[in-house]
Amino acid sequence: MNIKAWAKKELISTVPSDIPLWHWSHAKSIINIMQIIQTQDNFRHFRQRAVGSGLYASTSAVDLMEYGPSVIHFKVKQGTEALMIHPVVFSVGVPEIFDMALEHSGWTDFHPSVSTATVCDVEQPADVIDELLDELELPCCFYTFGLYLACMVRDSRCIDFDPQINSNETVLAYHKANPEEVPMMAPHLLPAWLAKFGTG
């Protein structure tokens, strides 16, 4: 099977609406990210992780607090074409959680012909995903990390970022709407962060 031809047919989908995302890091890194977005540059030089090289962000505002004390909030624009990192194909995430996360985000038109009988796990998925994003000229990919839908952005032109919006305030609003959510890997960080901003 030609994975690239198959992915082009089965694993590209259009973002159904603006999808809010959060990235946690250190202040210097956040400033760098803002500059890249504002100059409409790309994130290809960012460190490679599970699904390739780029800017990683989650649809959960609180889940990745362990990556740093500072946060940036942005959205992937409605209508963006994205590579969908299906767990059966790339061994990243859990299929059932992937399906639930897409449904929660209003993604109802992605129904690829994927089965364990027809698709083998891709070895070294990050390398393959980087190649696919380049060859198919896609700005981002979506996958699941833990319980949440996540996005890896390569091209900042698919991002809607308003520098007038206070990212910390978006985290507070998210927490108010989702009080049971805590960072999976470091649950103790949320109460400390909330206390720092006067809501603990």
N, C-alpha and C positions, 0 to 999 in steps of 0.2 A: 504494500500500500504506500502511495506517495502521501506522506503526512501533510505536506504543504497544500497540495491540491485538495485533499480531503478537508483540511481545516478551513480553507477558503470557502468551501461549499457548506460546511456544517457548523463551524465554530465562530462565525462572525455575526454579531448582533448589534442592533442600534439602541443606544441608551434611550429609554422611554420617556424620561423626564430628568430635570436637573437632579443629580444625586449628590447630597451633601457628604463631605469627607473631612477627616481630621488627621493631621500628621503631628506627632510629638517628637521633639528633638531638643537640642540645646539652642540657646538664643542666637548664636553665631550662624548656625545652620539654618534656622528659620529666616534670618535676614537674607541669606544667600538664596533660599528658595523663593522669597518674595521678589528678589531682583530678577531671577530667571523667569518667573511668571510675567513680570511687568515688561520684560524685553522679548517675550514670546520665544524664548530659547528652549532647549530640551534638557532632559535629565539623563541622557544616555551614559554620561560619565559617572553617575551615582553607582554605589557599590551593588554588585549582583547578589541577590538573595534567591529565595525559592522559585520565583517566577520571572527572573531576569534582572536586568539593570535598569533602575529608574527610581522614581519617588513613590514610596509605599504609603498608603493611607487607608483608613478604615471608616465604615459607615457608623461605627460606634465612636462617640466622642471621648469615651473614657478608657477604652480597652487597652490602648498602647501607651499608657502613661509611663511605663518603665523605660521607654526610649529617651526620655528627657523631660525637663520641667517646663518647657515652653511648647506652645501649640500654634498651628496655623489651620484655619478653616477655609475651605474652598469647595467648589462644586464642579463635577464633570457635566458639561453642557448636554442638554437634550439633543438628540440627533447625532451624537458622536458614534462612529463605528468603533467597536471594541472586539478584541479577541476574548472569547470566553474560555476560561481555564477549567474545563470539565474534569472533575476528579477521576473519572474512569479512565480518561486519556492520559492525564499528566501526573496522577498520584499525588495531587495537592488538594487537601480537603476531603470532606465526606460527601458523597453524592446526595444523600437525603438533606443534609444541612444546606448544600449548594442550592437545591431546588427550593427549599423554604426561604432562603435568603433572597433569591431572585423574586419569589412571589411577594415577599414583604416589601421589596423595593418597587413593586408594580411592573416587574418584567414578566410579561405574560406570553410573549410571542417567540420565545427561544425554546425550540423543541427539536434538538438534533437527533439524528439516528445513531445513538450511542448505546453499545452494549458490551459487556465483558466478553461476549463470544466473538465480536467482530473487531474490537479495538484492543491492541496490546498496550500495556503501560509504556510510556515514553521514558527511556533512560536519560538521565541528566536533563530534566525538563527546563531548567533555566536557560541552558544553551539553545535548546530548540525554540523556546518562546521568544528569546531575543532575535533569532533568525526569522521566525514567523512575523514578528512585529515589523522588522525591517523590510522583508520581502513583500508583505501585504500592505505596507505603508499605513499601519494602524498606530494611533497615538497612545493607546492604553490597553490594558487587559483587566478583566474582573475575575476574581476567584474568592474562595472562602478561607478565612484564617480563624480557626477556632469556631465560634458560633456566628461570626459576622461576615457579611459581604465586604470585600476589600478591593482596592484598585491599585494597580501599579501604572504610573503615568510616565510615558517617555517624552511626549511632546506637550509643552505647556499650553499650546493653542487650543486644546480641548477643555481648558480650565476657565471657569468663571470665578474671579477673585476680586473682592471689593475691599481695598485697604482701609476703607472707612469703618468697616465692621470689626468690632472687637472680638477676636477669636475666643478669649477667655469667657466672654459673656455668652457665646454660643455653646460652650461647654456647660456652663451653669444652666442654661435653658434646656439643654439635652438631658442633664442629670435630673432636673425637675420633672421632665416628662417621662424619664426612665429611671426612677430611683433605685430599682433593684439591680441595675447593672453595675458591675465592678470590674476593674482590670483583672483579667484571668490570671496573669502571671505575677501580679503584685497588687493584691486587693487593698493592702494597707496604704497605698499611695493616694487613693481617692479621698478619704477623710482628712488627710494632711493637706492636700491641695485645697479642699473646700474650706478648711479652717483658715488657710492663708488668705483666702478671698472673702472671708467674713460670713460664710454661710454654714460653717460646721456646727 
